[in-house]
Amino acid sequence: MNRLRVVGEGDIWELDMSTPVTLEATARAVSDDPLPLGLSRGTRLSRPKQVEFFHRFMATPLVPSFSSLRHTSGVDGNGGLSLQRVLTLPFSNNWFVSLLGQFDAQRFVSEVKKSEDFVRGSSSSAASRFNTIAKNLKEKSLYALGFCSELLLTPEDTLLLSYDTYKCDLDKNPRAKAVYNHKFPLHNLTAEAVWPGLFVDKHGEYWDVPLSMAIDLASLPAESGPSYHLCLHHNRGSPKKFNSDATEVPLPPPSLLPGVSLKSAVSYRTNMDLWRGTTPKLETCKPYDIFLSSPHVSVTGIIGSVMTTAFGEKSTRTKLEKDSEGVGGFSLHLPSVNSGFMADALGRASLTAQYGSFQKLFFDLTRFHARLDFPHGLRFLSGATSVAQELLNSRQPSLEAFQKICPEVSVSLQQQIVGPFSLRAESGIQIDLTNGANPVTVNNTVFAIEYALQVLASAKAVAWYSPQQKEFMVELRFYET
């Protein structure tokens, strides 16, 4: 669900998921314990800065997006096509202030078509139709406004404040956020408070947490070697499904319940090149993306461990579904003090194969990336031990034992079409050996058109569509492969 945000070909931390359902355009992933849920991310511009870039440098006066679920939707809960425009206020070079506006174009067209002046066969005059359009344009529920202030306190410290309103009602469903970031020589420190905080689970369902606060310390990513991650997270208030007033809703993910949790993770990463091209690059032109200029075949491996201490309702954890032994890691629950502890190992293996140096005009980049995730190391070890024992005793291992060692699979394919334009598809593959009729399913597929911004070394404009979520978005990204 990371929406084509594969950073570093092996980073184990959850990434913010891009989504057009809110003006901020991001949602934090809900991690299944014991995977860490940190704030440290790759380089990413705020949504107002992205929209301003499209206005100034890509001749795009209105930036489109589409979502089947949106704050500005009507009573029926349907979203649609929206258009965004940003207004920046001139202050000092270290202070960026903006006002981001969003117009629900699809709902506007729908309301206009319902009017009597636009009914087929109507004899209304042009002036009458113009008045109808003007009247609908004044409808406040079609608009959303977002105020954003980004202040560069020092070269190492930044402070972001944002406040979003929907349907031009300051008292109805506002969303606010405050983020402080400090860059140490070898670490990143981030403190964040969001009310409400938007999260997305593995089924693609969005959840609002009334107040979510976190302090995150992470070592800078490296090509190989050890790294660690610490995150103190606090939720307050009962989570509910995003933009839903239904009285009966499914139970929220346990990690979103009120309480405090401290997560720490240590991992070690190693890379190995199986092959790397030696053909010299063209001197007459530079690559469209400097990070995609070297043909190669490489593998990456990560192994680590995660520990979680939780207090309050967050300490309640359910056992893994369909796991009769409850093997999902070491866990300890203390009801007397309403706290709990969990620990587990994790691993990841990935393969990247690239042909072409992304310099020529046509078909000079073909890139394939496959990733195998093992988020529950002790569960994997239990299954592998069971399979080995059964084979040594000349017995047929059970499907449940094989299921425990099945990884979570993600694949990505990118192909240059012409110049800086390339097509990309990314999908997850779920393996369920206990489902005899359909043991392998493809989910979370995302299709994208990418435009490499050659003058910025490694940046791109991305237009992606998710059939499962029924979402479309145009955004700007840096230093991603």
C-alpha positions as CSV (number, residue, x, y, z in Angstrom):
1,M,0.0,0.0,0.0
2,N,3.0,2.3,-0.3
3,R,1.8,3.5,-3.7
4,L,5.1,3.2,-5.6
5,R,7.2,4.6,-2.8
6,V,10.0,2.0,-2.8
7,V,12.8,3.9,-1.1
8,G,16.3,2.5,-0.9
9,E,15.3,-1.0,-2.3
10,G,15.0,-2.5,1.2
11,D,14.1,0.0,3.8
12,I,12.0,-1.9,6.5
13,W,10.2,1.1,7.9
14,E,6.6,1.8,7.0
15,L,6.1,4.7,4.6
16,D,3.4,7.4,4.5
17,M,0.9,6.4,1.9
18,S,-0.1,9.0,-0.6
19,T,-3.9,9.5,-0.8
20,P,-6.2,12.3,-2.2
21,V,-8.9,11.8,0.5
22,T,-7.5,14.8,2.4
23,L,-5.7,18.1,1.6
24,E,-2.6,16.9,3.3
25,A,-2.5,14.0,0.8
26,T,-0.9,11.4,3.2
27,A,-2.0,8.7,5.5
28,R,0.1,6.7,7.9
29,A,0.2,3.0,7.6
30,V,-1.2,0.8,10.4
31,S,1.5,-1.7,11.2
32,D,0.8,-5.2,12.5
33,D,2.9,-5.5,15.6
34,P,5.8,-5.9,16.0
35,L,6.7,-4.0,12.8
36,P,7.7,-0.4,13.7
37,L,5.6,2.6,12.8
38,G,8.0,5.5,12.6
39,L,7.9,9.0,11.2
40,S,11.3,9.2,9.5
41,R,10.8,9.2,5.7
42,G,12.5,9.9,2.5
43,T,12.7,13.4,1.0
44,R,9.2,14.6,0.4
45,L,7.7,18.1,-0.2
46,S,4.5,19.1,1.5
47,R,1.4,19.1,-0.7
48,P,1.2,22.9,-1.1
49,K,4.9,23.0,-2.3
50,Q,4.1,20.2,-4.7
51,V,1.1,22.0,-6.2
52,E,3.1,25.3,-6.4
53,F,5.9,23.4,-8.3
54,F,3.3,22.2,-10.9
55,H,2.0,25.8,-11.2
56,R,5.3,27.4,-11.7
57,F,7.4,24.9,-13.6
58,M,5.1,22.5,-15.4
59,A,2.4,24.9,-16.7
60,T,-0.4,23.2,-14.7
61,P,-2.8,25.9,-13.4
62,L,-5.1,23.2,-11.8
63,V,-3.8,20.0,-10.3
64,P,-6.4,17.1,-10.6
65,S,-7.0,14.2,-8.2
66,F,-9.8,11.6,-7.8
67,S,-11.1,9.7,-4.8
68,S,-14.2,7.7,-4.3
69,L,-14.2,8.8,-0.6
70,R,-13.6,12.4,0.3
71,H,-14.3,15.0,3.0
72,T,-16.2,17.3,0.5
73,S,-18.5,14.5,-0.6
74,G,-22.2,14.8,-0.3
75,V,-24.6,13.0,1.9
76,D,-24.3,9.8,-0.2
77,G,-20.6,9.6,0.7
78,N,-19.3,9.6,-2.9
79,G,-16.2,11.5,-3.9
80,G,-15.0,12.3,-7.4
81,L,-12.8,14.5,-9.4
82,S,-11.3,17.5,-7.7
83,L,-9.0,20.4,-8.7
84,Q,-6.4,22.1,-6.6
85,R,-4.8,25.5,-6.7
86,V,-2.4,27.0,-4.3
87,L,-1.7,30.7,-3.3
88,T,1.7,31.4,-1.8
89,L,2.2,34.5,0.4
90,P,5.6,36.3,0.0
91,F,7.6,36.3,3.2
92,S,11.2,35.7,3.9
93,N,13.3,33.0,2.1
94,N,13.1,30.7,5.2
95,W,9.3,31.0,5.7
96,F,6.8,29.4,3.3
97,V,3.2,30.3,3.8
98,S,0.4,29.0,1.5
99,L,-3.3,28.7,1.1
100,L,-4.3,25.5,-0.7
101,G,-7.8,25.4,-2.3
102,Q,-9.7,22.4,-3.6
103,F,-12.8,22.4,-5.7
104,D,-15.1,19.3,-6.1
105,A,-15.5,19.5,-9.9
106,Q,-17.4,16.2,-10.3
107,R,-20.0,17.1,-7.7
108,F,-20.4,20.6,-9.2
109,V,-21.1,19.1,-12.7
110,S,-23.6,16.7,-11.1
111,E,-25.5,19.5,-9.3
112,V,-25.6,21.6,-12.5
113,K,-27.0,18.8,-14.5
114,K,-29.8,18.3,-12.0
115,S,-31.0,21.8,-12.4
116,E,-34.1,22.5,-14.5
117,D,-32.1,24.8,-16.8
118,F,-29.9,22.0,-18.0
119,V,-32.5,19.3,-18.3
120,R,-32.6,17.8,-21.9
121,G,-35.1,19.7,-24.0
122,S,-35.1,22.7,-21.7
123,S,-35.7,26.1,-23.5
124,S,-33.8,28.1,-20.8
125,S,-31.8,31.1,-22.1
126,A,-28.1,31.4,-21.9
127,A,-28.4,34.0,-19.1
128,S,-30.5,31.6,-17.0
129,R,-28.0,28.8,-17.4
130,F,-25.2,31.2,-16.5
131,N,-27.0,32.2,-13.3
132,T,-27.5,28.5,-12.4
133,I,-23.7,27.9,-12.8
134,A,-22.9,31.0,-10.8
135,K,-25.3,29.9,-8.0
136,N,-23.7,26.4,-7.8
137,L,-20.2,27.9,-7.7
138,K,-21.2,29.7,-4.5
139,E,-22.1,26.4,-2.8
140,K,-19.6,26.3,0.1
141,S,-19.7,22.5,0.4
142,L,-17.8,22.2,-2.9
143,Y,-14.7,23.8,-1.4
144,A,-11.9,22.8,1.0
145,L,-9.1,25.2,2.2
146,G,-5.8,24.4,3.8
147,F,-3.5,26.8,5.5
148,C,0.2,25.8,5.7
149,S,3.2,27.4,7.3
150,E,6.7,25.9,6.9
151,L,9.5,27.7,8.8
152,L,13.2,27.0,8.5
153,L,14.3,27.8,12.1
154,T,17.9,26.9,11.5
155,P,19.7,24.9,8.7
156,E,18.9,21.8,10.8
157,D,15.5,22.6,12.2
158,T,12.1,23.0,10.5
159,L,8.6,23.6,11.9
160,L,5.5,22.8,9.9
161,L,2.0,23.9,10.9
162,S,-1.1,23.2,8.9
163,Y,-4.9,23.6,9.4
164,D,-7.4,22.2,6.8
165,T,-11.1,23.0,6.7
166,Y,-13.8,21.3,4.5
167,K,-17.0,22.6,3.1
168,C,-15.7,26.1,4.3
169,D,-16.9,25.3,7.8
170,L,-14.3,26.0,10.4
171,D,-16.2,24.0,13.1
172,K,-16.9,20.9,11.0
173,N,-14.2,18.2,10.6
174,P,-11.1,20.4,10.7
175,R,-7.7,18.7,10.5
176,A,-4.6,20.2,12.1
177,K,-1.0,19.1,12.2
178,A,2.3,20.3,13.8
179,V,5.6,18.7,12.9
180,Y,9.1,19.6,14.2
181,N,12.2,18.1,12.5
182,H,15.8,18.3,13.5
183,K,18.7,16.8,11.5
184,F,21.6,15.5,13.5
185,P,24.8,14.5,11.6
186,L,23.8,10.8,11.7
187,H,20.2,10.8,12.8
188,N,16.8,12.4,12.2
189,L,14.6,13.5,15.1
190,T,10.9,14.2,14.4
191,A,8.1,15.2,16.7
192,E,4.6,15.2,15.4
193,A,1.1,16.0,16.6
194,V,-2.0,15.4,14.4
195,W,-5.7,15.9,15.2
196,P,-7.2,13.8,13.9
197,G,-4.6,11.5,12.6
198,L,-5.4,9.6,9.4
199,F,-4.3,5.9,9.2
200,V,-4.8,3.2,6.6
201,D,-4.9,-0.5,7.3
202,K,-3.8,-3.4,5.2
203,H,-7.4,-3.8,3.8
204,G,-7.3,-0.2,2.4
205,E,-9.7,1.1,5.1
206,Y,-9.1,4.7,6.4
207,W,-9.3,5.4,10.2
208,D,-9.3,8.7,12.1
209,V,-7.7,8.9,15.5
210,P,-8.9,12.0,17.4
211,L,-5.3,12.8,18.6
212,S,-2.1,11.1,17.6
213,M,1.4,12.2,18.8
214,A,4.8,10.7,18.2
215,I,8.5,11.3,18.8
216,D,10.8,9.5,16.4
217,L,14.6,9.0,16.3
218,A,16.1,7.1,13.4
219,S,19.6,6.6,12.1
220,L,20.2,7.8,8.6
221,P,19.7,5.2,5.9
222,A,22.9,3.6,4.6
223,E,23.7,1.3,1.7
224,S,24.8,-1.4,4.1
225,G,25.5,-1.8,7.8
226,P,23.4,-1.5,11.0
227,S,20.6,0.9,11.7
228,Y,18.2,1.5,14.5
229,H,14.8,3.2,15.1
230,L,13.0,4.5,18.2
231,C,9.4,5.7,18.3
232,L,7.3,6.9,21.2
233,H,3.7,7.0,20.1
234,H,0.5,8.2,21.9
235,N,-3.1,7.9,20.8
236,R,-6.0,9.6,22.6
237,G,-9.7,9.0,21.8
238,S,-11.5,6.2,20.1
239,P,-10.6,5.6,16.5
240,K,-13.4,5.6,13.9
241,K,-13.7,4.9,10.2
242,F,-12.9,8.0,8.0
243,N,-15.9,10.0,6.8
244,S,-18.4,7.4,8.2
245,D,-21.3,8.0,10.5
246,A,-22.4,4.3,10.5
247,T,-23.4,3.0,13.9
248,E,-22.0,-0.5,13.3
249,V,-18.3,-0.5,12.1
250,P,-15.7,-3.2,12.3
251,L,-13.3,-3.2,15.2
252,P,-10.3,-0.8,14.7
253,P,-6.8,-2.1,14.5
254,P,-5.4,-2.7,18.0
255,S,-2.4,-0.3,17.5
256,L,-4.8,2.6,17.0
257,L,-6.5,2.2,20.4
258,P,-5.8,4.8,23.1
259,G,-2.6,4.4,25.0
260,V,1.2,4.8,24.8
261,S,3.7,2.6,23.0
262,L,7.5,2.6,22.7
263,K,8.9,0.7,19.8
264,S,12.6,0.1,19.1
265,A,14.1,-1.8,16.2
266,V,17.6,-2.8,15.2
267,S,18.5,-4.1,11.8
268,Y,21.5,-5.0,9.6
269,R,21.4,-4.5,5.8
270,T,23.8,-5.9,3.2
271,N,23.9,-5.5,-0.6
272,M,25.5,-7.6,-3.3
273,D,25.9,-6.9,-7.0
274,L,25.4,-10.0,-9.1
275,W,26.2,-8.0,-12.3
276,R,26.8,-4.4,-13.1
277,G,27.1,-3.0,-16.6
278,T,30.4,-1.6,-17.8
279,T,29.3,0.1,-21.0
280,P,30.3,3.8,-20.8
281,K,27.5,6.4,-20.6
282,L,26.8,8.8,-23.4
283,E,28.8,12.0,-23.1
284,T,26.4,14.0,-25.2
285,C,23.5,13.8,-22.8
286,K,23.1,13.1,-19.1
287,P,20.7,10.5,-17.7
288,Y,17.1,11.5,-17.1
289,D,17.5,10.2,-13.5
290,I,21.0,9.8,-12.0
291,F,19.8,7.0,-9.7
292,L,18.6,5.0,-12.7
293,S,21.7,5.4,-14.9
294,S,23.5,2.1,-14.1
295,P,22.3,-1.2,-15.5
296,H,22.7,-3.9,-12.9
297,V,21.4,-7.0,-11.1
298,S,21.6,-6.8,-7.3
299,V,20.2,-8.4,-4.2
300,T,19.6,-6.9,-0.8
301,G,19.0,-8.6,2.6
302,I,17.9,-7.2,5.9
303,I,17.6,-9.0,9.2
304,G,16.6,-7.4,12.5
305,S,14.5,-7.4,15.6
306,V,11.7,-5.3,17.0
307,M,10.5,-4.7,20.6
308,T,7.3,-3.0,21.6
309,T,6.2,-1.9,25.1
310,A,2.6,-0.7,25.3
311,F,0.4,0.9,28.0
312,G,-3.3,1.4,28.0
313,E,-5.7,-0.2,25.5
314,K,-2.9,-0.4,23.0
315,S,-1.4,-3.2,25.2
316,T,-4.3,-5.5,24.0
317,R,-3.1,-7.6,21.1
318,T,-4.9,-10.4,19.3
319,K,-3.2,-13.6,18.1
320,L,-2.5,-14.0,14.5
321,E,-5.6,-15.1,12.6
322,K,-5.7,-18.8,11.8
323,D,-2.6,-19.5,13.9
324,S,-3.7,-22.1,16.5
325,E,-0.3,-21.9,18.2
326,G,-0.3,-18.2,18.5
327,V,3.2,-18.0,17.1
328,G,3.6,-14.4,16.2
329,G,6.5,-13.5,18.4
330,F,7.2,-13.3,22.1
331,S,4.4,-11.5,24.0
332,L,3.7,-10.7,27.6
333,H,0.4,-9.1,28.8
334,L,0.0,-7.7,32.4
335,P,-3.6,-6.9,33.0
336,S,-3.0,-5.7,36.5
337,V,-1.0,-2.7,35.2
338,N,-2.7,-2.6,31.8
339,S,0.5,-3.0,29.9
340,G,2.2,-5.4,27.5
341,F,5.5,-6.3,25.8
342,M,6.1,-7.9,22.4
343,A,9.3,-8.9,20.6
344,D,10.0,-10.6,17.3
345,A,12.5,-10.9,14.5
346,L,12.0,-9.8,10.9
347,G,13.7,-10.1,7.6
348,R,13.5,-8.9,4.0
349,A,15.1,-10.0,0.8
350,S,14.9,-8.1,-2.5
351,L,16.1,-8.5,-6.1
352,T,16.5,-5.6,-8.5
353,A,17.3,-6.0,-12.2
354,Q,17.8,-3.1,-14.5
355,Y,18.6,-2.9,-18.2
356,G,19.5,0.4,-19.8
357,S,21.0,3.6,-18.5
358,F,17.9,5.9,-19.1
359,Q,19.8,8.2,-21.5
360,K,18.5,7.4,-24.9
361,L,15.2,8.6,-26.3
362,F,13.4,5.2,-26.6
363,F,13.3,2.1,-24.4
364,D,16.5,2.6,-22.6
365,L,15.2,1.6,-19.2
366,T,13.6,-1.7,-18.1
367,R,13.6,-2.2,-14.4
368,F,12.2,-5.1,-12.3
369,H,12.0,-5.2,-8.5
370,A,10.8,-8.0,-6.3
371,R,10.6,-8.0,-2.5
372,L,10.0,-10.8,0.0
373,D,9.0,-9.7,3.5
374,F,9.1,-11.9,6.6
375,P,7.5,-9.7,9.3
376,H,7.2,-12.4,11.9
377,G,10.6,-14.1,12.3
378,L,9.6,-16.5,15.1
379,R,6.5,-17.6,13.2
380,F,8.8,-18.3,10.2
381,L,11.2,-20.2,12.3
382,S,8.5,-22.3,13.8
383,G,7.1,-23.2,10.4
384,A,10.6,-23.9,8.9
385,T,11.4,-26.2,11.9
386,S,8.2,-28.1,11.5
387,V,8.7,-28.6,7.7
388,A,12.3,-29.8,8.3
389,Q,11.2,-32.3,10.9
390,E,8.4,-33.7,8.8
391,L,10.8,-34.1,5.8
392,L,13.5,-35.8,7.9
393,N,10.8,-38.2,9.1
394,S,9.7,-38.9,5.5
395,R,6.3,-37.4,6.2
396,Q,4.3,-34.8,4.2
397,P,4.4,-31.4,5.9
398,S,1.1,-29.8,6.6
399,L,-0.2,-26.8,4.7
400,E,-0.3,-24.8,7.9
401,A,3.5,-25.3,8.4
402,F,4.2,-24.2,4.8
403,Q,1.9,-21.2,5.3
404,K,4.0,-20.0,8.2
405,I,7.1,-19.7,5.9
406,C,5.3,-18.0,3.0
407,P,6.5,-14.4,2.6
408,E,4.6,-11.2,1.8
409,V,5.5,-10.5,-1.9
410,S,5.7,-7.2,-3.7
411,V,6.7,-6.8,-7.4
412,S,7.3,-3.7,-9.5
413,L,8.0,-3.2,-13.2
414,Q,9.1,0.0,-14.9
415,Q,9.5,0.6,-18.6
416,Q,10.7,3.8,-20.4
417,I,8.4,4.7,-23.3
418,V,9.9,7.9,-24.8
419,G,12.3,10.5,-23.3
420,P,11.7,11.1,-19.6
421,F,8.3,9.3,-19.7
422,S,8.0,5.8,-18.3
423,L,5.2,3.4,-17.3
424,R,5.3,1.7,-13.9
425,A,3.1,-1.0,-12.3
426,E,3.4,-2.2,-8.7
427,S,1.4,-5.0,-7.0
428,G,1.4,-7.2,-3.9
429,I,1.0,-11.0,-4.1
430,Q,-0.7,-12.8,-1.2
431,I,-0.1,-16.5,-0.7
432,D,-2.7,-18.5,1.2
433,L,-2.0,-22.2,0.8
434,T,-5.1,-23.1,2.9
435,N,-7.3,-21.7,0.2
436,G,-7.3,-24.6,-2.3
437,A,-9.5,-22.8,-4.8
438,N,-7.3,-19.7,-5.1
439,P,-4.0,-20.0,-3.2
440,V,-2.4,-16.9,-4.9
441,T,-4.1,-13.5,-5.2
442,V,-2.9,-10.2,-6.6
443,N,-3.8,-7.1,-4.6
444,N,-3.0,-3.4,-4.1
445,T,-2.1,-2.9,-7.8
446,V,-1.1,0.6,-8.7
447,F,-0.4,1.9,-12.3
448,A,1.6,5.1,-12.9
449,I,3.0,7.4,-15.6
450,E,6.3,9.0,-14.4
451,Y,8.0,12.0,-15.9
452,A,11.6,12.4,-14.9
453,L,12.8,15.9,-14.2
454,Q,16.2,15.8,-15.6
455,V,17.4,19.2,-14.4
456,L,16.9,18.1,-10.8
457,A,19.1,15.0,-11.1
458,S,16.6,12.6,-9.4
459,A,13.1,13.9,-9.2
460,K,9.9,13.0,-11.0
461,A,6.3,14.0,-11.5
462,V,4.0,10.9,-11.0
463,A,0.4,10.4,-12.0
464,W,-0.8,7.1,-10.4
465,Y,-4.1,5.3,-10.2
466,S,-5.1,2.6,-7.7
467,P,-8.1,0.4,-9.0
468,Q,-8.6,-1.1,-5.6
469,Q,-8.9,2.2,-3.8
470,K,-10.4,4.0,-6.8
471,E,-7.9,6.8,-6.3
472,F,-6.0,9.0,-8.8
473,M,-3.3,11.5,-7.9
474,V,-0.5,13.7,-9.4
475,E,2.4,14.4,-7.1
476,L,6.1,15.2,-7.0
477,R,8.8,12.9,-5.6
478,F,12.5,13.1,-5.0
479,Y,15.3,10.5,-4.7
480,E,13.2,7.4,-5.2
481,T,14.0,4.3,-7.2
